[in-house]
Amino acid sequence: MNWYLIALKKYAVFSGRSRRKEYWYFYLFYILFIIVLTFIDVMIGTYDEVAEIGLFAGIFVLFMLIPLLAASVRRLHDTDRSGWWLLINLIPLIGVIVFTVFTLQDSKPGENQYGSSPKNVAA
């Protein structure tokens, strides 16, 4: 949960780098919150089967759009890639697979054009 809060404190910071741990813990708690909020939406009747989303989950997704994009861009920066690689997700199936592989790769050691390695800062 601590890594989720660290990423959340950088709400709209698109510069710098994020470790794998920071990105994936942020993404894990993001998905868990959506599941819990969807369950709550179903229980209280605010889930829309046509739109396939509920009121609370939808509001959460809207509020978390910028932090999710920022964390993704910082993660790409950590692998020495431009944040524009995020747009590869627009290619059906293949784009999501390639982006996932990028985010699973280890950090580029040392300094790159996006800053110093967050592993060195944390150590």
N, C-alpha and C positions, 0 to 999 in steps of 0.2 A: 504494500500500500504506500510505503514511503516513496518508491520510485514514481508512482502515479502522481503523488503530490508534487514531487520535484518537477515533473514534466508539466503539470498544471500551473506551477508558478511561472513558467515560461510561456504563458498563455498565447501570445502572438509573436514570439521571437522566432523569426525565420532564419536568423544567422547563427553561426556556430555549429557545434556538433553534438550528437546524442549517442550514447553507448547503446549497444544492443539491449542490455538489461533495462535501461530506462525506457526505450521504445516499446519493447515487448511487454513489460509490466504495465505500462500505460494502456497498451492495446488490450491486454487481458482484462483489466478492470473496466475498460470502456465496454467491452462485450458483456461482461458480467452484469454491469449496471443496466444495459439494454435488456438483458434477459429478465432481470428482476422487475424492471419497470413494465415490460410487456406482460409479465405474469400479473402484476398489479392492475394493469389496464384490462386484462381479461376478467379478473375477479370483480372489478367494480363496473364493468360494462362500457368502458371507453375505448375498447379495441375495435377498429374498423376492419372487417374481413376483406372488403373490397380493396382498400388501400394497403392492407396487411401491416398496419402499424397502429399503435395506440396513441392516445393523447400525451401521456407522460413520457413515453419512449420517444415520440416524435419531437417533443420540446427538448429533451435531453440531447438528441442527435443534432438538432439545430444549434444548441449552445456549445456543443463540443466539436463542431465542424472546424473552426479555426484552430483550436489546440491540436486536433488530430492532424490537420494539414501541416502545422508548424513542426510537430514531432516527426512526421514523415520526412519533411524537407531536411531537418537537422540530421536524421538518420542517414539519408542519402549523402549529405555532406560528410558524414563520418566515414563513408566508404569512398570518398573522393569523387562523388558524382554531383552534378548540378541538381538543384531542386526541380528543374523542368522534367527530369525523368519520372516524376510523379504522374505526368500525363500518359505514361505508358499503360496505366490502368484503364484507359479508355478503349484499348484494344481488347475485345472479348477473350476471355480465358487465358490466352498467351500473355497478355499484358499483366494480369494479376500474378501469374506464375513467375514471370521475370522480376516483377517488383518484389515479390516475396523472397526470391533468391537474393536480390540486392540487399534487402533488410536483414537477411540471415547471415550475410558475410561479416567477417571480423573487421574491426576498425583498421584503417590504414595507420600504421605506427608513425609516431612523430608528428610533425607539423605539416599541414597542407594549406591550400589557399583559403580554407574555411576556418582555420584556427588550429590550436594545439589539440592533441589527443585528449579526450576526457578521461581516458584510463590513467594517464599520467597525473592529471589533476586530482583524481580520486585516491590515488595511491599514496 
